[in-house]
């Protein structure tokens, strides 16, 4: 599994989407091989039950240790909240705490289906490169699972996540997802968003606050 998508289900609590990367070619995934992205969705009551359902019909046991992104729909984040799902993922020993958190303005399965890497054969590598763009644009912040969890439980800060959407930027490309701006949550529910420009100012102020020292008189 290289990506997980979480959304509100129609017939159950959760709509869980997984993205798998299947190597093609005789080299079995070594240099020169291409990869096919497989995206499946199931409705379930929880992440664990959804994983069990997937395991019951695919030929291999799902492994989350290579998961790069967790895409949460804005609908789920605003209505149900995300804390239960974040706790479940962090309690999974396979899940990397450095996986990135994206809150998508579109359904999570649509977001993953619209991700079509052009310069990378391996989708997991594509996510690593595309989410690192904040290092030279400042238009978003690469928020990890462990950082998101920490902000959720802290009493002095509120969590933010990468704001994702199916982009309508003036660029013609098969890869039409957009990671720009920040999703703003209060406790564990989505309450608003910052634009790319607002995100730059947010990061400037945050860095200044982190560098401040408080002097306590004797």
C-alpha positions in Angstrom: 0.0 0.0 0.0 1.5 3.4 -1.0 -1.6 5.5 -0.2 -4.7 5.4 1.9 -7.9 7.4 1.3 -10.5 8.0 4.0 -14.0 9.3 3.2 -17.6 9.2 4.6 -19.3 6.0 3.4 -22.8 5.9 1.9 -23.8 2.5 3.5 -21.3 2.4 6.3 -19.3 4.8 8.5 -16.1 4.8 6.4 -15.2 4.6 2.7 -11.6 3.2 2.6 -9.5 3.5 -0.5 -6.1 1.9 -1.0 -3.5 2.5 -3.8 -1.2 -0.3 -4.6 1.8 -0.2 -6.9 2.3 -3.3 -9.1 5.7 -3.8 -10.8 5.6 -4.8 -14.5 8.4 -6.4 -16.6 10.7 -9.3 -16.2 13.0 -7.4 -13.9 10.4 -7.5 -11.1 10.5 -3.9 -10.2 14.2 -3.1 -10.7 15.5 -0.2 -12.8 13.7 0.0 -16.2 10.4 -1.6 -15.0 7.2 0.3 -15.2 4.5 0.2 -12.6 0.7 -0.1 -12.7 -1.3 1.7 -10.0 -4.2 -0.3 -8.6 -6.8 1.7 -6.6 -9.6 -0.2 -4.8 -12.3 1.1 -2.5 -14.5 -0.6 0.2 -17.1 0.6 2.7 -16.5 -0.5 6.2 -16.9 0.4 9.9 -13.3 1.1 10.6 -9.8 1.1 9.0 -9.0 -2.3 10.5 -12.2 -3.9 9.3 -11.6 -2.4 5.8 -8.0 -3.8 5.7 -9.4 -7.3 6.7 -12.0 -7.1 3.9 -9.3 -6.2 1.4 -7.2 -9.1 2.6 -10.1 -11.5 2.2 -10.3 -11.0 -1.6 -6.8 -10.1 -2.8 -4.1 -12.7 -3.1 -1.6 -11.1 -0.7 -1.7 -9.6 2.7 -1.7 -5.8 2.7 1.3 -4.1 4.2 1.3 -0.5 5.3 5.0 0.0 5.9 5.5 1.7 2.5 2.4 4.0 2.8 3.5 7.6 1.8 0.3 9.6 2.1 -3.0 9.5 4.0 -5.7 11.4 2.1 -8.7 12.4 4.3 -11.7 14.0 2.6 -12.8 17.4 3.8 -16.3 16.0 4.3 -15.1 13.4 6.7 -12.7 15.8 8.5 -15.6 18.3 9.0 -18.3 15.9 10.0 -16.8 13.0 11.8 -13.4 14.3 12.9 -10.2 12.5 12.4 -8.8 11.5 15.8 -10.2 8.0 15.9 -8.6 7.2 12.5 -5.3 8.9 13.4 -5.1 6.8 16.6 -5.8 3.6 14.7 -3.0 4.3 12.1 -0.4 5.2 14.8 -1.3 2.0 16.7 -0.5 0.0 13.6 3.1 -1.2 13.9 3.5 -1.2 10.1 2.5 2.4 9.6 5.3 4.9 9.2 4.8 8.0 11.4 6.4 10.0 8.6 3.5 9.4 6.1 2.1 12.7 4.9 -1.5 13.9 5.8 -3.6 15.5 3.1 -7.1 16.9 3.5 -8.7 16.8 0.1 -11.5 19.1 -1.0 -12.6 16.3 -3.3 -13.5 12.7 -2.3 -10.4 10.8 -1.4 -10.8 8.1 -4.0 -11.2 10.7 -6.8 -8.0 12.5 -5.5 -6.0 9.2 -5.7 -7.5 8.3 -9.1 -6.5 11.7 -10.5 -2.8 11.3 -9.4 -1.0 10.4 -12.7 2.7 10.8 -12.3 4.5 11.7 -15.6 8.1 11.9 -14.5 8.2 9.0 -12.1 7.5 5.3 -12.8 7.0 4.5 -9.1 4.0 6.3 -7.5 5.5 6.2 -4.0 8.5 8.1 -5.3 6.2 10.5 -7.0 4.5 11.3 -3.7 7.8 11.9 -2.0 8.9 14.4 -4.7 5.7 16.2 -5.1 5.1 16.7 -1.4 8.6 18.0 -1.0 7.8 21.0 -3.2 7.0 23.0 -0.1 10.8 23.3 0.4 11.2 25.6 -2.6 7.7 27.1 -3.0 6.4 27.6 0.6 2.8 27.1 -0.7 2.1 24.3 1.7 3.8 22.4 4.6 4.6 18.7 4.5 2.7 17.5 7.6 3.6 14.1 8.9 1.3 11.7 10.7 3.2 12.0 14.0 3.3 15.8 13.8 -0.4 15.9 13.0 -1.2 13.6 16.0 1.0 15.8 18.3 -0.8 18.9 17.3 -4.2 17.2 17.8 -3.4 16.3 21.4 -1.5 19.5 22.3 -3.4 22.1 24.3 -1.5 25.1 22.9 -1.8 24.5 19.1 -4.3 23.3 16.5 -3.4 20.9 13.7 -2.9 21.7 10.1 -2.7 19.4 7.1 -1.7 19.7 3.4 -4.7 21.0 1.5 -5.3 18.9 -1.6 -7.7 19.1 -4.5 -8.2 18.2 -8.1 -6.5 21.3 -9.5 -7.7 23.8 -12.0 -4.5 25.6 -12.4 -3.6 27.1 -15.8 -1.3 24.1 -16.6 -2.4 21.4 -19.0 -1.2 18.1 -17.5 -2.5 14.6 -16.9 -1.4 15.0 -13.3 -4.1 17.4 -12.2 -4.0 17.0 -8.4 -3.0 20.1 -6.5 -1.3 20.3 -3.1 -1.4 23.9 -2.2 -2.4 25.7 1.0 -3.2 24.3 4.4 -6.3 22.7 5.9 -7.0 24.2 9.4 -8.6 22.0 12.1 -9.8 22.8 15.5 -9.2 19.9 17.8 -9.8 17.2 15.2 -12.4 18.7 12.9 -11.9 20.8 9.8 -12.9 24.5 10.2 -11.2 26.3 7.4 -8.3 26.6 4.9 -5.4 28.9 4.0 -4.6 29.9 0.5 -1.0 29.5 -0.9 -0.2 33.2 0.0 -1.7 32.9 3.5 0.3 29.7 4.0 3.5 31.6 3.3 2.6 34.2 6.0 1.5 31.4 8.4 4.9 29.7 8.1 6.8 33.0 8.5 4.9 33.8 11.7 5.2 30.2 13.0 9.0 30.2 12.5 9.3 33.5 14.3 7.3 32.2 17.2 9.4 29.1 17.5 12.6 31.3 17.6 11.2 33.5 20.4 12.5 33.0 23.9 10.6 34.0 27.1 12.5 35.5 30.0 11.0 34.8 33.4 12.2 37.4 36.0 13.7 36.0 39.3 
